[in-house]
């Protein structure tokens, strides 16, 4: 019984990959939605409550591209590149005013370039039109902190790039012989730290002069949400 089951699975696998048999490359244009991310504003604080407190970001949309190469039958190598940027407003900065210390609203966020190398396997129960793939790999993540208020902005003094792993499930629907729509769900959790610096100590905020309490500060950014990818792939 097991022998016949193995033969049946191999048959399905071979027929499912037939559509790809004469096409070794694929180029995709992607639209990526990430559910949420966190910015830890005082990651080096000795106070555990402050150290673990974060500012949340949700509904992150960004573009991406990917290139696929068929290594062997049913196995593909994938290199993807994205550009992520997202901000939100919160009472996250403590400043000195003429009436004393106070927290003000600032626009906090991040920029991130994920570069991921993955291996995908074509699942045997794929059909002529629907190709189901499962894969995973490694990622390199390079990013920076965004902070704006009044006429103030920050620049990165030091940033630590992040490395991580990710896994994904992917379904392709072949609209034509060499053009497919792709829907993918990806699980990853890149984290990186960055030290940022204000160019000045005093700024104009809503018509009032304010002084920042620290000219340099550390942040930790954690992209901990699930990523959903919608794209189009051209195989050749």
Secondary structure, DSSP 8 states (H G I E B T S, - for coil): -HHHHHHHHHHHHHHHTGGGTT--EEEEEEEEEEEEEEEETTTT-SSHHHHH-EEEEEEEEEEEEEEEEEEETTEEEEEEEEEEEEEEEEEEEEEEETTEEEEEEEEEEEEEEEEEEEEEEE-TT--SSEEEEEEEEEEEEEEEEEEEETTEEEEEEEE--EEEEEEEEEEEEESSSSEEEEEEEEEE-EEEEEEEEES-SEEEETTEEEEES-SEEEEEEEE-S-EEEEEEEEE-
